[in-house]
Amino acid sequence: MDDFAPRIPGYEILGELGRGGMGIVYKAKDLRNDRLVAVKLILSGRGADLIELARFRIEAEAVGSLEHPNIVQSHDIGVHLGYPFFVLEYAEGGSLAGRIRSQPMPCDWTADVCLKIALAMQHAHERGIIHRDLKPANVLLMSDDVPKVTDFGLAKFTMGYDPQMMTIAIPMDFTRLTPARTKDSKSAKETADDDLTTTFEDDVVLTEWKKKIGTPNLEDERRLQGQRTLNS
C-alpha cells in the first residue's frame, strides 16, 4: 500500500490504529453522520493478490451478516480508486489483549467479558459462521468496556453464504476485484458468485496459500489441473 492513507469520499482519516499481516486500520471521521469510525483497508492496497482480496471479502461478508451487541458492526463497504475498504464502528478502549497485558483484571469483570464473547460466538455459529481466529487481540473494547469481536478474515461459512442475512450490501465493484485478478476462469466464477462456499475457500484460497508458502498439496494440484483441463 502507498505510504499515505487514500482519501475516501465521506471520511476524514485521522490516524493509524493498527496493522496486521494483511490489513491496516485507520481512525476516521464519518463526515456524513458526524461520528468516529474505523476504516479497514488491505495493507498492499491496489497490489493485493487473490488471497488478500478473498480474505478481505470473507471478513466483509461475515461481519455484514452478523448483528450482535458484542460483534463489531459494519457501517459501509466499497472500493475507491482500486482500494477495497470497509467501515466499522470505532472501539475507544483498544484491544482486550492490550487491557489484560497492562493490568490484572477483577474476576467479575473477566467473567462478564468471557460470557459476552461466548454469546457473540454462539450468534455467529447459529448463522453458520466460524471465526477460527478468536484471541484477545481480536476483541475490542468500547468506552464502557463492552467487548466487540472483530477480524473475521479467516472465517468459514459452514452453511453457505445467504445474502438475505446481510445487514449491509456488498457493492458489485467490491466483488469484481477478486475475479479480475484470478487467471483461472472457474475459480473466478466461484469467487464472483453470491454463494461464498467452503468449496471456494478450500479449493482456491487454501491452494494458493500453500503455493505462496512453498508447500503445495498434491490433491490441490490435481484438482486445479482438472479445472485447467475443463477450461481449455
N, C-alpha and C positions, 0 to 999 in steps of 0.2 A: 504494500500500500504506500501511497505517497507520504511524505513526511508531514504533510498538513492534513487536517480534517477537511473532507469535502463539504461544501456549502449545500446543505439540503434545504430546499424551499420549505418555509414554515417553521424552521428550527434554528435556534442560535446555539452553536456549540460553545460551551463554557469551559471545558477542560476534560482531560482523560481520567476515567475512573479506574480502568484496569485493562489488562490484555492477557490472553492465554495463547495456546498453541495455534489457534486458527482465528480467533475473534478479538476485536477491540471494542471497548465500550466507552462512550463519551457521556458526560453530564451535559444536558442541553435544556434550553427553554423552549417549550411549545408555545410559539407566538400566537397561534390561533386560540388556544384555550388558557393561556397565561398560567402555565404550570411547569414544574420541573419534571423532566423525563430522562430516561437512559436510552441512548441511541446506539445500537449494536451494528457493527459492520464486519465484513470479512477482513482479516488482517492484510491479506495480499491484494485486496481491492479488485480492480479490473483484471488482474492477472490470476484470479482464483481458478484452481483446477476442478475436475469433476468431484473429487472427494469433498473439497471445501464447500462447493456450491450445494452438493447433496445434503451434507450435514446442516448447512445453514437453512435449507428449505425444510428439512425434517424438524429442526427446532422451531421454526416459524409456525409450521402447521400444528405441531404438538401443543405449543403454548396457545395458539389461536383457537384450539378446540377444547381447552380446559378453562373452566371458570370456577375458581375456588378462592376463598379468602386467604389461603396460605400457599398459593401458587402465583408467581409474578404474572401480571396481566399485560397483554399486548394491546397497544393503542393504534399502531399504524404499521403497514408493511409496504415496501415499494422498492423501486430502483431509480437512481438519479445519476445520469452520466456514466452508466455502466457499473455503479456501485450498488449492490443489493444492500438493503438495510431493513431493520425493523425497530420499532419504538416501544419501549417497555416502561412500566411505572417505575418511578425513582425511589430507591430504598435509602433513606438518610442514615441508617445505622450501620452501614457496611456489612461485611460478611460475618456469619456465625464463627467461622474459623478465626477471624481477627479478634472477635469478642472473647472467645474461650482461651485464646492464646495469651491475651493481655491480663486476665484475672480469673480466679476461681469463681464459679457461679453458684448461687444457692440451689439446694436440691429442688425446692418447689419450682423455681424458675426453669431449671433444666427439664423437669418432668413435664411442665406445661409446654415448653418448646417441642420436646420429643413427641408429645401427643398430637400437636398441631401438624407437625411434619408427617406423622403417620396417617392422619386423616387426609392430608393432601395427596399422599401416595395412594391411599385407598380410592380416592376420587379418580385419579389417573388410571389405576388398574381396572376399575369398573368400566372405563371407557376404552379399554384395550391399549393403553399406553404404558410401557415400562421405561422408567427413567434411565437405568443402567449406569448412572454416574453420580449417585447421591452421596454427598460428603459435605462436611461443614463449609468448605469453600464455595459450594453451590447452593447455599442457603443464605439469603439476605435478610436483614432486619430493618423493619420500619422504625420510625422515631419512637414509637411506643413498644418496641421490641417484638412486635408481631412478626413471626418468621414467614419468609416467602421462598419457596423452592424455585430455582432458576436453572438455566443451562441444560436444555433438553437436546443438545446436539447429538447425543448417542442413543436417543430414544428409539424403541422398537414398537411398531404398530402391530399388535397381536391379532386384531380383528379387522385389519384393513382400515383405510382412511375414509371417513364419512364426511363429505363437505357440508352436510346438513348440521354437523356439530360445531362448525366454525363460528366463533364469536366475531371474527374479522375476516374480510375477504382477502384471498391471495390474488394480487393483480396478475394479469397474463404476462406482462413484461418480466415479472419475477420468475414465473415458472418456465419461461422460454430460455432463460440463461443457461440452465444445465444442458438441455439437449443441443443447444447451439454450440457447446464445447465438447460434445461427445461424438466421436467418429463413427461408432457402431450404431447403425440405424435402429436395431431392435432395442438396444439399451436406451437410445434417445427417446423412442416411443414410450418405453416403460417409465422413463423419467418424466415425460411430459403429461402422461395420463393423470386424471384426477385421483385415481386409486393408487396411493402410495403404499405398496405392499411389501411384505418381508422378502418377496422374490426380488424386488428392485434392490433392497438393501443388501441381501446376501450375495446375489449373483453379480451385481455391478460394483457397489461400493466396496465390499469386502475384497473382491478380486483385485480391484485397482489399488486398494490399500496394501495388499500383500505384495503386489508388484513394486509399489513405491518403496517398501522397506526391504525388498530383495528376497522375499520368501514366498514365491508363488506356490499355490496349491495345485497339484496335478488335476484334481477333479474340477477345480475352477477353470483351468486351462482347457480341458476337454469341453466344458460347457461353452466357453467363449468360442472355441474353434467350431463347434456345431452351429453357433449363431452366425459366424462368418460364412460358413458353407451355405446356410439357408439364405443369406443376404446376397450371395454372389451370383 
